[in-house]
Structure formats: structure tokens, C-alpha cells
Amino acid sequence: MLRTLILTIVALITLSTLPAQAQTSHVQAQLIANVSAITPGQPFLLGMLLTVDPGWHVYWQNPGDAGLPTQVSFTVPKGFSVGALQYPTPHRFDLPGDIVCFGYENSVLLFATVTPPPNLSADFSSSFGATSSWLVCSEQCIPGKGAAELQLGVSPSPAPANTPLFESWQNQLPLEGAAADAIAEVTTSGQVKNAGQQISGDFTVQVSWKSETPIPSSVEFIPDQLDSYNIQDTRVQTDGHQSRITFRADALAGTKPAPATLQAVIGFQTPAGQHRGIIVKMPIPGVASQGH
């Protein structure tokens, strides 16, 4: 990853004193829930919907070679708990200068499960809040942030709310375990070598899509960050129900990394235009041999 570029962007944001209106340029933030009211003890979903102007994009939890992760923090009343923030399967952006980034165009819903306490009073009503920060980019990049609130009361049988929106984004969460195995069989291979001053390795991810899975119209490999390696030169080839993904893992300069596990999302588009993803975890072993 181009960590120097990332650090430069962070420094520029730290030094900037943009007015509030500029900080929300090209992105609108709205807090929504999947229920109209709370049932004591029954979990519900709370999400920050970011609507992005055409031609602009925001970033995934791993922005790639440049950019900053989009982040959301929820504020809930005392006694409520909030689960992990859920990131739907992102897209890959190939930008000028061989820069590869991962993120979202048009809109994205980042959400979490909220669990209320079991003993709420019948007249309970309270404000739920969320703050979000992002870097929105097109030909230029603008840091932004937004805050929103939502008032919710209690009902023993609340009506659902924003159902199509939540279902659409829940379906775009990358699957793992048995749910991913039902879509494709994934095998991985590769090793790391010490070739003079460079520790690197070539890796292959072989994806066999199950016969009942429609052949994807496109496939993307979206790795998460590793502390000691950069993932480079990703190539994806799909032929029928087989996809072959290759990439190179380069150790960061001055490091001799220990074995690691790379988690990645294999994003794919169905023939019907639905964006989906599965999670693959693959070992990045230690140095195998001395190159010449």
C-alpha cells in the first residue's frame, strides 16, 4: 500500500480547518432504524445511510492504496448495547497512477445491531445518535463528517421500518463459513521467499462456484490490511464456474514478517446485477527459502 500517500492525506486533514458545510460536501448522512419503535430485550438494526454524489466515492474499512476508512460511531441510551459495525461488500476502484482503492459509490448503509435492556418502561422514549467521518473523492478528495439523531419509543409490537433498504444492504454483507461454502469452494496456495533485499511471495486463490450459483458477471479481490505486507498485482480470471485470482505479497521495507493470515472479500456481481461477497482467509507463511 502507498502508506506515504495515506500519511500525507492524514496530515492534510489534521491541518485543515474546513467550515462545517464544506465538511459535508458531496455526502449526505441520515440515521435510520429497521423498526418504528423498540421492543424491550429485542435487538434491532441502527444504520447510517450515506448518499454520495454521482462521480464521487467513499472508502471501505481498508481504503486500499490511498484514502481513509469510513467510520460510524453510535450513541445509545444507558443499558443499550451496540454490536460491531457492519461493512457491506465494497467495490474496487482502479485510479490513475496504478492506485487501487476499495469503497462505495452512490450510497452505502453502515449498520450495527442494537440490543435494548429487557426492562424498559412503557413510556420510554429517547434519542439515538450517530456520528460519521469519511473522505469523499473524485478528482480531488474532501474530508467530511456528519451527525444525525433518531427518536424511538417503546411498543410491544412495533411495525418494521425501512425494510427494503436494510434487506438490500444486509444481502451485500460478505458471507463466511457454511454460508460462503454454499456459494463456492475456495482453495489457496503460495509461499514467501527471501530474494536478496526483498521478501515477497506469489499467491493463488482458486474459486469453484457451485453449480447452483449463477456464473458471476464480474469478480473482484478485496484484501484487508496486513501489518507487514502490501498486496500487489492482483489479477482475476473467470471462465465459467471457475475463477482464478493471483497476487503478490511484498513485505514492508525493513521488516522480516512472521506468518500471518490474510482476510479478503471476493466480491462478485450476479447476472441480475446484485452485488455479493464471500470472505476467504488464507495463510501467508514465513520465509520458505533463500532466492538467488
C-alpha positions in Angstrom: 0.0 0.0 0.0 1.1 3.6 -0.6 1.4 4.4 3.1 3.3 7.6 2.4 0.3 8.9 0.4 -2.1 7.8 3.2 0.0 9.6 5.8 0.1 12.7 3.6 -3.7 12.7 3.4 -4.0 12.3 7.2 -1.6 15.2 7.8 -3.6 17.5 5.4 -6.8 16.6 7.2 -5.3 17.3 10.6 -4.1 20.7 9.4 -7.3 21.7 7.6 -9.9 23.9 9.2 -12.8 23.5 6.7 -16.2 25.1 7.6 -18.9 22.7 8.5 -20.7 23.0 5.2 -17.6 22.0 3.3 -17.0 19.0 5.6 -20.3 17.5 4.3 -19.8 18.3 0.7 -20.9 15.6 -1.7 -22.2 13.3 1.1 -25.5 13.3 3.0 -25.8 11.4 6.2 -29.1 10.0 7.7 -29.7 7.8 10.7 -32.3 5.1 10.2 -33.6 2.0 12.1 -35.4 -1.1 10.9 -38.1 -0.7 13.4 -40.6 2.1 14.2 -40.3 1.5 17.9 -38.4 -0.6 20.4 -39.5 -3.9 22.0 -37.7 -4.4 25.3 -34.9 -7.0 25.0 -35.4 -7.5 21.2 -32.4 -6.5 19.0 -32.9 -4.1 16.1 -30.7 -2.5 13.5 -29.5 1.1 13.5 -27.7 2.4 10.4 -26.0 5.5 9.0 -27.1 5.9 5.4 -24.5 7.8 3.3 -25.7 9.2 0.0 -22.8 10.1 -2.3 -22.9 12.5 -5.2 -22.5 10.9 -8.7 -18.9 10.5 -9.7 -17.6 10.5 -6.1 -16.8 7.7 -3.7 -16.1 7.0 0.0 -14.0 4.2 1.4 -14.3 0.7 2.9 -12.6 -0.3 6.3 -9.4 -0.9 4.2 -9.3 2.1 1.8 -6.5 0.5 -0.3 -3.5 2.4 -1.6 -4.9 5.8 -0.6 -7.9 7.2 1.3 -9.3 6.8 4.8 -11.8 4.3 6.2 -15.4 5.5 6.6 -16.2 5.3 10.3 -19.5 5.4 12.2 -20.0 5.7 16.0 -23.4 5.2 17.6 -24.7 6.8 20.8 -27.4 4.9 22.6 -29.2 5.3 26.0 -27.8 3.7 29.1 -28.4 0.0 29.3 -28.4 -0.5 25.5 -25.5 -2.3 23.8 -24.2 -1.9 20.2 -22.6 -4.7 18.1 -19.8 -4.4 15.6 -20.2 -2.0 12.7 -21.1 -4.0 9.5 -19.5 -3.0 6.2 -21.2 -4.3 3.0 -19.0 -5.7 0.2 -17.2 -2.8 -1.4 -16.1 -2.2 -5.0 -12.6 -1.9 -6.4 -11.6 1.4 -7.9 -8.6 1.4 -10.3 -7.3 5.0 -10.3 -4.6 6.8 -12.3 -1.0 6.1 -11.2 -1.8 2.4 -10.6 -3.6 3.3 -7.3 -6.2 0.7 -6.2 -8.8 1.6 -3.7 -11.9 -0.1 -2.2 -15.1 1.7 -1.3 -18.6 2.7 -2.3 -20.3 4.9 -4.9 -23.8 6.4 -4.9 -24.8 5.2 -1.4 -23.8 2.8 1.5 -25.6 1.8 4.7 -23.2 1.1 7.6 -25.2 -0.5 10.4 -25.0 -2.4 13.7 -27.2 -4.5 15.9 -28.5 -2.6 19.0 -29.9 -4.7 21.9 -32.1 -2.9 24.4 -32.5 -3.9 28.0 -35.4 -6.2 28.9 -36.9 -3.8 31.5 -37.8 -0.6 29.6 -40.8 1.3 30.9 -43.9 1.5 28.7 -43.4 5.3 28.3 -39.7 5.1 27.4 -38.7 7.4 24.6 -35.1 8.5 23.8 -32.8 9.9 21.2 -30.3 7.7 19.4 -27.4 9.3 17.7 -24.6 8.6 15.2 -21.5 10.4 14.0 -19.7 9.5 10.9 -16.4 10.6 9.2 -15.3 10.0 5.7 -13.0 11.0 2.9 -15.0 11.6 -0.3 -13.0 11.6 -3.6 -13.4 12.2 -7.3 -10.6 14.2 -9.0 -10.0 15.7 -5.6 -10.6 14.5 -2.0 -12.6 16.3 0.7 -12.7 15.1 4.3 -16.2 15.2 5.8 -18.2 14.3 8.9 -21.9 14.2 9.8 -24.1 13.7 12.8 -27.7 12.6 13.0 -30.3 11.7 15.6 -33.4 9.5 15.7 -36.2 9.4 18.4 -37.6 6.0 19.3 -40.2 4.9 21.8 -41.4 1.5 23.0 -44.1 -0.8 21.6 -44.8 -4.5 22.3 -45.4 -5.0 18.5 -43.6 -2.3 16.5 -44.0 -2.1 12.8 -40.9 -2.7 10.7 -39.3 0.3 9.0 -37.0 0.8 6.0 -37.3 -2.9 5.3 -36.3 -2.9 1.6 -33.2 -0.7 2.3 -31.9 -2.8 5.2 -32.6 -6.1 3.3 -30.7 -4.8 0.3 -27.6 -3.9 2.3 -27.8 -7.0 4.5 -27.7 -9.1 1.4 -24.5 -7.3 0.4 -22.6 -8.3 3.6 -19.8 -10.7 2.7 -20.6 -14.3 3.8 -18.3 -16.7 5.6 -18.3 -20.2 6.9 -21.1 -22.5 5.8 -22.9 -19.7 4.0 -19.9 -19.0 1.9 -19.2 -22.7 1.3 -22.7 -23.0 -0.2 -21.7 -20.5 -2.9 -18.2 -21.5 -3.8 -15.3 -23.8 -2.9 -12.2 -21.8 -2.3 -8.6 -23.1 -2.2 -5.4 -21.1 -1.7 -1.7 -21.7 -2.3 1.5 -19.7 -2.3 4.7 -19.2 -0.3 7.0 -16.3 0.7 10.7 -16.2 -0.4 13.6 -14.0 0.6 15.1 -12.8 -2.6 18.0 -10.6 -1.7 16.7 -7.4 -0.2 13.0 -8.2 -0.9 10.8 -10.7 1.0 7.8 -11.5 -1.2 5.5 -14.3 -2.4 3.2 -15.2 -5.2 -0.3 -16.5 -4.2 -3.2 -18.1 -5.9 -6.9 -18.2 -4.9 -8.9 -20.8 -6.9 -12.7 -20.3 -6.7 -15.0 -23.0 -7.9 -18.5 -21.6 -8.0 -21.2 -24.1 -7.1 -23.3 -25.4 -10.0 -26.4 -23.8 -8.5 -24.7 -20.4 -8.2 -25.2 -18.2 -11.3 -21.9 -17.5 -13.1 -20.8 -14.1 -11.8 -20.7 -11.3 -14.4 -17.6 -9.8 -12.6 -15.3 -10.9 -9.8 -13.1 -8.6 -7.6 -10.5 -9.5 -4.9 -10.6 -7.1 -2.0 -8.0 -7.8 0.7 -8.0 -6.4 4.2 -4.8 -4.8 5.6 -1.9 -6.7 6.9 0.6 -5.1 9.3 3.7 -6.3 7.5 2.7 -6.9 3.8 1.5 -5.0 0.8 -0.8 -6.8 -1.6 0.1 -6.0 -5.2 -0.5 -7.0 -8.8 -3.9 -8.6 -8.3 -5.2 -10.5 -11.4 -8.7 -12.1 -11.7 -9.7 -14.5 -14.5 -13.1 -16.2 -14.7 -14.0 -19.0 -17.1 -17.4 -20.4 -16.5 -17.7 -21.7 -12.9 -14.0 -21.2 -12.2 -12.3 -18.0 -11.1 -8.5 -17.8 -10.6 -7.1 -14.9 -8.5 -3.4 -14.2 -8.3 -1.5 -11.6 -6.3 1.9 -10.8 -4.8 2.6 -10.1 -1.1 5.6 -7.8 -0.6 7.0 -7.4 2.9 7.3 -3.8 4.0 10.8 -2.4 3.8 13.0 -3.2 6.8 10.7 -5.9 8.1 11.0 -9.7 8.4 7.4 -10.6 9.0 6.1 -13.6 10.9 3.5 -15.9 9.4 0.1 -14.1 9.0 -3.4 -14.7 7.9 -4.9 -12.5 5.2 -8.6 -12.0 5.2 -10.1 -10.9 2.0 -13.5 -10.4 0.4 -14.2 -11.9 -3.0 -16.8 -9.5 -4.4 -19.0 -10.6 -7.3 -21.8 -9.4 -9.4 -24.7 -11.7 -10.2 -26.2 -11.8 -13.7 -29.2 -10.0 -12.2 -26.9 -7.1 -11.1 -26.8 -8.0 -7.4 -23.6 -7.2 -5.6 -22.5 -10.0 -3.3 -19.4 -11.2 -1.5 -17.7 -14.1 0.4 -14.9 -14.0 2.9 -11.7 -16.0 2.4 -8.9 -16.4 5.0 -5.6 -17.6 3.7 -2.2 -18.1 5.4 0.8 -16.0 4.5 3.6 -18.3 5.7 7.0 -17.3 6.8 10.1 -17.2 4.6 10.3 -20.5 2.7 13.8 -20.3 1.1 16.6 -18.0 0.0 16.2 -16.8 -3.6 19.0 -16.2 -6.0 
